[in-house]
């Protein structure tokens, strides 16, 4: 059940992470304030994504999913997903600027559900680990 919660949390978090990544990349692309630096930053970004660094990023994502299937590594994987959820929410709030409307807050609902699922997986995993260590 905790494995399913981990996979569901990752799936629920994908739109929020993609939006935060898009805002961060757009901020990076437009940081030079000229058309030449825009293209230079764009080509630099494409070089990063289509080099070995993009492959490492994809491999890390697959490893994060696979880590949820092991009882030993699930709390670490859940902790990483919690950190990613918090960071992506902070990036989105910083780039939106000002208090968002109710529609803006509704965008964060899947991320909050993912955060709750992962915190439950961490808590349930720790509780079962502690109870298995107790003397009988």
ROSE-833254 format. One record per residue: z, y, x of N, C-alpha, C in turn; residue in one letter. Coordinates in steps of 0.001 Angstrom, whole numbers, padded with zeros to 6 digits. Example, Ala and Ser with C-alpha at 12.3 -4.5 7.8 and 13.67 -1.06 7.14 Angstrom:
// ROSE-833254
{{007800; -005690; 013190}; {007800; -004500; 012300}; {007800; -003300; 013200}; A}
{{007080; -002250; 012850}; {007140; -001060; 013670}; {007870; 000030; 012900}; S}
***
This chain:
// ROSE-833254
{{000000; -001190; 000820}; {000000; 000000; 000000}; {000000; 001264; 000871}; X}
{{000754; 001223; 001986}; {000782; 002387; 002870}; {-000556; 002588; 003568}; X}
{{-001271; 001494; 003822}; {-002604; 001616; 004416}; {-003551; 002314; 003451}; X}
{{-003488; 001932; 002190}; {-004321; 002573; 001175}; {-003965; 004054; 001029}; X}
{{-002681; 004371; 001113}; {-002251; 005767; 001042}; {-002790; 006556; 002233}; X}
{{-002805; 005934; 003407}; {-003330; 006601; 004606}; {-004828; 006888; 004461}; X}
{{-005578; 005910; 004011}; {-007021; 006091; 003832}; {-007296; 007134; 002749}; X}
{{-006553; 007086; 001645}; {-006729; 008065; 000564}; {-006396; 009474; 001049}; X}
{{-005369; 009600; 001864}; {-004992; 010914; 002388}; {-006091; 011486; 003280}; X}
{{-006691; 010642; 004097}; {-007774; 011115; 004961}; {-008968; 011551; 004121}; X}
{{-009302; 010779; 003107}; {-010435; 011127; 002238}; {-010154; 012430; 001490}; X}
{{-008924; 012598; 001014}; {-008578; 013828; 000299}; {-008576; 015047; 001211}; X}
{{-008321; 014849; 002471}; {-008204; 015960; 003412}; {-009545; 016413; 003983}; X}
{{-010580; 015609; 003838}; {-011881; 015922; 004438}; {-012431; 017284; 004003}; X}
{{-012451; 017647; 002705}; {-013014; 018968; 002354}; {-012251; 020141; 002973}; X}
{{-010928; 020048; 003015}; {-010130; 021126; 003586}; {-010387; 021256; 005080}; X}
{{-010480; 020155; 005777}; {-010737; 020189; 007222}; {-012146; 020706; 007500}; X}
{{-013123; 020294; 006688}; {-014488; 020787; 006890}; {-014583; 022287; 006639}; X}
{{-013896; 022777; 005623}; {-013916; 024222; 005357}; {-013243; 024993; 006491}; X}
{{-012117; 024501; 006972}; {-011430; 025170; 008081}; {-012288; 025143; 009338}; X}
{{-012963; 024028; 009582}; {-013850; 023924; 010736}; {-015023; 024884; 010603}; X}
{{-015574; 024991; 009405}; {-016698; 025917; 009191}; {-016277; 027355; 009447}; X}
{{-015101; 027751; 008969}; {-014630; 029112; 009222}; {-014389; 029349; 010709}; X}
{{-013793; 028378; 011388}; {-013527; 028542; 012817}; {-014826; 028612; 013619}; X}
{{-015803; 027780; 013260}; {-017082; 027813; 013969}; {-017846; 029094; 013687}; X}
{{-017802; 029566; 012454}; {-018463; 030830; 012127}; {-017816; 031992; 012876}; X}
{{-016495; 031940; 013007}; {-015787; 032966; 013779}; {-016218; 032921; 015245}; X}
{{-016393; 031712; 015773}; {-016828; 031567; 017163}; {-018268; 032053; 017338}; X}
{{-019130; 031713; 016381}; {-020539; 032106; 016497}; {-020724; 033613; 016449}; X}
{{-019948; 034282; 015629}; {-020120; 035728; 015459}; {-019205; 036553; 016352}; X}
{{-018554; 035931; 017306}; {-017598; 036657; 018145}; {-018259; 037591; 019140}; X}
{{-019534; 037386; 019466}; {-020198; 038218; 020458}; {-020713; 039531; 019923}; X}
{{-020857; 039663; 018626}; {-021285; 040890; 017952}; {-022721; 041295; 018241}; X}
{{-023506; 040419; 018887}; {-024925; 040716; 019082}; {-025722; 039472; 018704}; X}
{{-027003; 039666; 018437}; {-027855; 038552; 018058}; {-028032; 037577; 019218}; X}
{{-028119; 038107; 020410}; {-028261; 037249; 021591}; {-027051; 036358; 021806}; X}
{{-025863; 036927; 021666}; {-024658; 036112; 021844}; {-024486; 035129; 020696}; X}
{{-024989; 035491; 019499}; {-024944; 034555; 018373}; {-025751; 033302; 018695}; X}
{{-026983; 033491; 019208}; {-027807; 032338; 019560}; {-027236; 031584; 020753}; X}
{{-026691; 032320; 021715}; {-026081; 031666; 022878}; {-024897; 030802; 022448}; X}
{{-024031; 031342; 021593}; {-022894; 030567; 021105}; {-023350; 029396; 020247}; X}
{{-024420; 029594; 019473}; {-024946; 028506; 018649}; {-025479; 027360; 019480}; X}
{{-026244; 027682; 020527}; {-026771; 026633; 021405}; {-025643; 025953; 022181}; X}
{{-024639; 026714; 022558}; {-023482; 026140; 023241}; {-022756; 025153; 022330}; X}
{{-022618; 025526; 021063}; {-021967; 024645; 020090}; {-022772; 023376; 019864}; X}
{{-024092; 023501; 019757}; {-024941; 022319; 019598}; {-024862; 021412; 020821}; X}
{{-024777; 022002; 021993}; {-024649; 021207; 023216}; {-023338; 020435; 023227}; X}
{{-022285; 021040; 022710}; {-020988; 020360; 022656}; {-021026; 019216; 021643}; X}
{{-021600; 019480; 020464}; {-021599; 018466; 019407}; {-022482; 017271; 019741}; X}
{{-023596; 017501; 020436}; {-024513; 016417; 020725}; {-024370; 015883; 022139}; X}
{{-023251; 016134; 022766}; {-022979; 015558; 024076}; {-021900; 014484; 023899}; X}
{{-021300; 014092; 024981}; {-020279; 013068; 024910}; {-019040; 013563; 024168}; X}
{{-018823; 014879; 024089}; {-017655; 015419; 023387}; {-017744; 015184; 021881}; X}
{{-018949; 015268; 021340}; {-019136; 014954; 019924}; {-018871; 013489; 019642}; X}
{{-019278; 012620; 020568}; {-019016; 011196; 020432}; {-017516; 010908; 020509}; X}
{{-016818; 011605; 021394}; {-015368; 011441; 021495}; {-014681; 011894; 020204}; X}
{{-015158; 012977; 019610}; {-014597; 013458; 018349}; {-014794; 012431; 017236}; X}
{{-015983; 011851; 017154}; {-016256; 010825; 016160}; {-015413; 009578; 016405}; X}
{{-015258; 009204; 017653}; {-014440; 008046; 018010}; {-012970; 008284; 017675}; X}
{{-012480; 009504; 017891}; {-011094; 009827; 017548}; {-010873; 009745; 016037}; X}
{{-011854; 010172; 015252}; {-011745; 010081; 013796}; {-011679; 008623; 013345}; X}
{{-012534; 007778; 013912}; {-012515; 006353; 013566}; {-011205; 005719; 014017}; X}
{{-010712; 006084; 015187}; {-009450; 005560; 015687}; {-008280; 005971; 014795}; X}
{{-008333; 007192; 014254}; {-007295; 007652; 013337}; {-007289; 006824; 012059}; X}
{{-008453; 006457; 011574}; {-008539; 005610; 010390}; {-008031; 004207; 010704}; X}
{{-008473; 003643; 011816}; {-008091; 002286; 012181}; {-006594; 002194; 012475}; X}
{{-006000; 003247; 013008}; {-004567; 003225; 013324}; {-003714; 003071; 012077}; X}
{{-004235; 003431; 010916}; {-003496; 003272; 009671}; {-003351; 001834; 009229}; X}
{{-004121; 000921; 009817}; {-004050; -000483; 009425}; {-002943; -001240; 010152}; X}
{{-002406; -000687; 011195}; {-001337; -001330; 011952}; {000005; -000716; 011572}; X}
{{000984; -001583; 011326}; {002307; -001097; 010935}; {002977; -000318; 012070}; X}
{{002681; -000681; 013316}; {003296; 000015; 014443}; {002714; 001403; 014658}; X}
{{001411; 001543; 014483}; {000777; 002828; 014762}; {000616; 003712; 013527}; X}
{{000928; 003184; 012343}; {000753; 003966; 011117}; {001592; 005234; 011086}; X}
{{002866; 005229; 011496}; {003620; 006498; 011489}; {003018; 007555; 012410}; X}
{{002491; 007153; 013561}; {001858; 008113; 014462}; {000582; 008662; 013852}; X}
{{-000214; 007776; 013258}; {-001452; 008224; 012624}; {-001147; 009146; 011445}; X}
{{-000128; 008814; 010683}; {000258; 009664; 009551}; {000756; 011018; 010051}; X}
{{001488; 011021; 011142}; {001954; 012287; 011717}; {000804; 013160; 012191}; X}
{{-000216; 012541; 012772}; {-001383; 013300; 013210}; {-002116; 013886; 012008}; X}
{{-002240; 013111; 010930}; {-002898; 013613; 009721}; {-002096; 014761; 009115}; X}
{{-000772; 014672; 009145}; {000073; 015765; 008642}; {-000162; 017034; 009456}; X}
{{-000221; 016914; 010766}; {-000470; 018078; 011628}; {-001850; 018666; 011351}; X}
{{-002863; 017803; 011182}; {-004210; 018285; 010871}; {-004223; 019012; 009535}; X}
{{-003502; 018489; 008542}; {-003447; 019136; 007221}; {-002811; 020523; 007312}; X}
{{-001737; 020632; 008063}; {-001050; 021920; 008190}; {-001916; 022920; 008951}; X}
{{-002524; 022480; 010045}; {-003357; 023385; 010837}; {-004570; 023859; 010043}; X}
{{-005208; 022947; 009309}; {-006380; 023356; 008536}; {-005991; 024311; 007407}; X}
{{-004830; 024108; 006805}; {-004373; 025037; 005765}; {-004090; 026418; 006355}; X}
{{-003475; 026459; 007528}; {-003187; 027744; 008173}; {-004479; 028462; 008545}; X}
{{-005458; 027732; 009066}; {-006737; 028347; 009428}; {-007419; 028913; 008189}; X}
{{-007399; 028175; 007089}; {-008028; 028672; 005866}; {-007330; 029910; 005319}; X}
{{-006009; 029900; 005318}; {-005275; 031063; 004806}; {-005520; 032278; 005702}; X}
{{-005592; 032073; 007016}; {-005851; 033186; 007925}; {-007244; 033770; 007724}; X}
{{-008229; 032944; 007484}; {-009600; 033435; 007362}; {-009915; 033981; 005983}; X}
{{-009224; 033533; 004959}; {-009475; 034056; 003621}; {-008927; 035470; 003525}; X}
{{-007773; 035704; 004067}; {-007172; 037031; 004077}; {-006575; 037402; 002732}; X}
{{-005344; 037770; 002721}; {-004678; 038154; 001482}; {-004298; 036949; 000658}; X}
{{-003523; 037186; -000373}; {-003134; 036059; -001231}; {-004321; 035594; -002076}; X}
{{-004647; 034304; -002016}; {-005784; 033818; -002793}; {-005460; 033751; -004288}; X}
{{-006501; 033705; -005093}; {-006315; 033584; -006532}; {-005950; 032141; -006868}; X}
{{-005792; 031848; -008154}; {-005413; 030496; -008565}; {-006500; 029492; -008177}; X}
{{-007777; 029908; -008217}; {-008845; 029004; -007796}; {-008740; 028717; -006301}; X}
{{-008320; 029712; -005548}; {-008121; 029512; -004116}; {-006994; 028541; -003829}; X}
{{-005919; 028647; -004596}; {-004803; 027725; -004407}; {-005166; 026313; -004856}; X}
{{-006030; 026187; -005864}; {-006436; 024857; -006326}; {-007218; 024105; -005258}; X}
{{-007846; 024831; -004337}; {-008561; 024183; -003245}; {-007605; 023411; -002345}; X}
{{-006350; 023841; -002274}; {-005375; 023199; -001398}; {-004686; 021992; -002041}; X}
{{-004915; 021728; -003324}; {-004226; 020629; -004013}; {-004519; 019274; -003370}; X}
{{-005776; 018915; -003060}; {-005988; 017630; -002380}; {-005277; 017541; -001027}; X}
{{-005208; 018646; -000298}; {-004493; 018644; 000975}; {-003001; 018434; 000796}; X}
{{-002440; 019013; -000265}; {-001016; 018817; -000548}; {-000753; 017371; -000949}; X}
{{-001656; 016794; -001740}; {-001508; 015386; -002115}; {-001606; 014503; -000878}; X}
{{-002549; 014812; 000010}; {-002686; 014052; 001259}; {-001431; 014177; 002111}; X}
{{-000874; 015374; 002167}; {000362; 015596; 002917}; {001508; 014774; 002333}; X}
{{001615; 014750; 001007}; {002668; 013973; 000349}; {002484; 012474; 000593}; X}
{{001251; 011996; 000528}; {000995; 010574; 000778}; {001381; 010186; 002202}; X}
{{001028; 011020; 003155}; {001342; 010690; 004543}; {002839; 010785; 004833}; X}
{{003500; 011770; 004254}; {004953; 011853; 004442}; {005650; 010659; 003806}; X}
{{005139; 010197; 002662}; {005686; 008987; 002046}; {005458; 007778; 002942}; X}
{{004261; 007683; 003547}; {003966; 006552; 004430}; {004884; 006561; 005653}; X}
{{005152; 007752; 006177}; {006069; 007847; 007327}; {007470; 007444; 006905}; X}
{{007949; 007971; 005786}; {009303; 007675; 005323}; {009450; 006195; 004968}; X}
{{008483; 005632; 004237}; {008564; 004221; 003849}; {008471; 003311; 005069}; X}
{{007658; 003701; 006039}; {007547; 002912; 007261}; {008824; 002934; 008077}; X}
{{009466; 004096; 008163}; {010722; 004197; 008906}; {011840; 003434; 008191}; X}
{{011866; 003532; 006861}; {012915; 002849; 006102}; {012784; 001333; 006229}; X}
{{011555; 000816; 006170}; {011380; -000633; 006288}; {011646; -001096; 007721}; X}
{{011331; -000245; 008698}; {011594; -000609; 010086}; {013094; -000647; 010357}; X}
{{013828; 000312; 009826}; {015278; 000359; 010017}; {015957; -000807; 009309}; X}
{{015494; -001132; 008099}; {016117; -002243; 007369}; {015819; -003572; 008034}; X}
{{014705; -003689; 008714}; {014410; -004965; 009405}; {015250; -005114; 010670}; X}
{{015757; -004013; 011220}; {016591; -004081; 012420}; {018070; -004311; 012096}; X}
{{018441; -004134; 010837}; {019851; -004270; 010449}; {020283; -005723; 010563}; X}
{{021530; -005956; 011028}; {022024; -007329; 011133}; {022228; -007939; 009746}; X}
{{022019; -009221; 009685}; {022184; -009915; 008396}; {023285; -010904; 008437}; X}
***
